[in-house]
Amino acid sequence: MEETRFLLGAKDLPKTWYNVLPDLPRPLDPPLNPATKQPIGPDALAALFPMALIEQEVSSKGEIPIPPEVLDIYALWRPTPLRRAIRLEQMLGTPAKIFYKDESVSPSGSHKLNTAVAQTFYNKQDGTKRITTETGAGQWGSALSIACKMFDITCRVYMVKVSYQQKPYRRSLMQVFGAEVIPSPSKLTKFGQQVLKEDPECTGSLGIAISEAMEDAVTSKNTRYSLGSVLNHVLLHQTVIGQEAKKQMELAGAYPDFIIGCVGGGSNYAGLALPFMRDKLKGGKKTRFIAVEPRACPSITKGRYAYDHGDTARMTPLLKQHTLGHVFIPPAIHAGGLRYHGMAGIISLLCAEKCMEAVAYHQSDVFKNAMLFAQAEGTIPAPETSHAIAAAIDIAKECKKTGEKKTILLNFSGHGYFDMGAYDSYLAGKLEDTECTQEEIEQALQCLPK
Ligand SMILES: Cc1ncc(COP(=O)(O)O)c(C=O)c1O
């Protein structure tokens, strides 16, 4: 019988996060002040984040110790299993080996808790009493609600309206942990009111929800803001995934030829990919890194690599990234966590430097492959995760044609048990594939700062 689970014990939990910044092919372009177009200093972020996180954002140290309080909480579900999808391989008749790192076993059901716990810990240390945030699919809001409850901090989540309607039980989950959940755009912020005035039917977007959560944080007492993706410190916290996966691939006696992950803001994929990327950048490994995005929100494959705001109200500094323009509102696809106009600077730079590739899928193809995976492996992937699965299955099918015995590793970023409405739509043949024309994208890109 072939081994299908590669498990580590508590003693194998990584004790440090891996910081890719000193290993990048060139330094990241600095965040800029939108008014002066000059690089911002750490103080510009101090109203939003505790200094420990700001320091991590710009750190040049290759390894950053994980505080014992955070490790204790990680140990509730980490190390997560690495699994071999042997039944999927058999179903496809591929000579390729398909491995997946299973982040769905966390209490919130996805990778997001890795950074939620760390960010909340540093906020607690700094005296923060209340945290605001946005959530797309509800995974990030769920994770932050749990972490805030653990550290006794009040939490308000602005949830993109379309997801609020599609996933009522995600809202209930956050409420179980004491969070207040507000459909965004809302009337509680000036920016939300402005959006609703212009379009009362607006279904929301991550960019709008980020603006509302930031406005709330900077206008409220003892309140800070927490972001679930995109920023360097968020990607840093996720590197526990890839560090564990490296040890587990050794146990499996294999090294990945392909490393695949879905990208919304880029954090789960970076978490898996970056520790392996080090082997490519410093050790000459030839692994192919493939970031997978929706065709309805194709930031890397069709966006521009330019300075842009991270949110719709232009409250964030200018960040160099692959972007569709901060005014771009993606169609209401079911992978709510991938409906973001921009991309992490680290992922963007690695794509621009051709260390990483990106592909885009329609949601009907994504769900067709999610069904295959579910039926073979007996577990239901989140719509976001299913993007990575679709790309992995396509590569495995290619291997069937060529007879190549490649090793594929993907990040199983979350389960889909709160996303059954999406599966219902697929099964009823009601899923629509939407794709923006290049013209529409060019139109949205007009908003880029000159
Ligand atoms: C399960 C899951 N995977 C992936 C993502 C995409 O986010 P990121 O690119 O930051 O990993 C999300 C975002 O909500 C998610 O919920």
Ligand as a Chemical Component Dictionary entry (heavy atoms), coordinates in Angstrom:
data_LIG
# 
_chem_comp.id                   LIG 
_chem_comp.type                 NON-POLYMER 
_chem_comp.pdbx_formal_charge   0 
_chem_comp.three_letter_code    LIG 
# 
loop_
_chem_comp_atom.comp_id 
_chem_comp_atom.atom_id 
_chem_comp_atom.alt_atom_id 
_chem_comp_atom.type_symbol 
_chem_comp_atom.charge 
_chem_comp_atom.model_Cartn_x 
_chem_comp_atom.model_Cartn_y 
_chem_comp_atom.model_Cartn_z 
_chem_comp_atom.pdbx_ordinal 
LIG C1 C1 C 0 -9.769  29.278 1.075  1  
LIG C2 C2 C 0 -9.093  30.476 0.517  2  
LIG N1 N1 N 0 -8.049  30.301 -0.316 3  
LIG C3 C3 C 0 -7.436  31.360 -0.877 4  
LIG C4 C4 C 0 -7.824  32.646 -0.622 5  
LIG C5 C5 C 0 -7.127  33.771 -1.315 6  
LIG O1 O1 O 0 -6.387  34.597 -0.480 7  
LIG P1 P1 P 0 -4.816  34.610 -0.528 8  
LIG O2 O2 O 0 -4.420  34.804 -1.970 9  
LIG O3 O3 O 0 -4.396  35.709 0.332  10 
LIG O4 O4 O 0 -4.364  33.305 -0.026 11 
LIG C6 C6 C 0 -8.890  32.888 0.255  12 
LIG C7 C7 C 0 -9.305  34.266 0.571  13 
LIG O5 O5 O 0 -10.287 34.538 1.203  14 
LIG C8 C8 C 0 -9.541  31.770 0.832  15 
LIG O6 O6 O 0 -10.584 31.941 1.654  16 
# 
loop_
_chem_comp_bond.comp_id 
_chem_comp_bond.atom_id_1 
_chem_comp_bond.atom_id_2 
_chem_comp_bond.value_order 
_chem_comp_bond.pdbx_ordinal 
LIG C1 C2 SING 1  
LIG C2 N1 SING 2  
LIG C2 C8 DOUB 3  
LIG N1 C3 DOUB 4  
LIG C3 C4 SING 5  
LIG C4 C5 SING 6  
LIG C4 C6 DOUB 7  
LIG C5 O1 SING 8  
LIG O1 P1 SING 9  
LIG P1 O2 DOUB 10 
LIG P1 O3 SING 11 
LIG P1 O4 SING 12 
LIG C6 C7 SING 13 
LIG C6 C8 SING 14 
LIG C7 O5 DOUB 15 
LIG C8 O6 SING 16 
# 
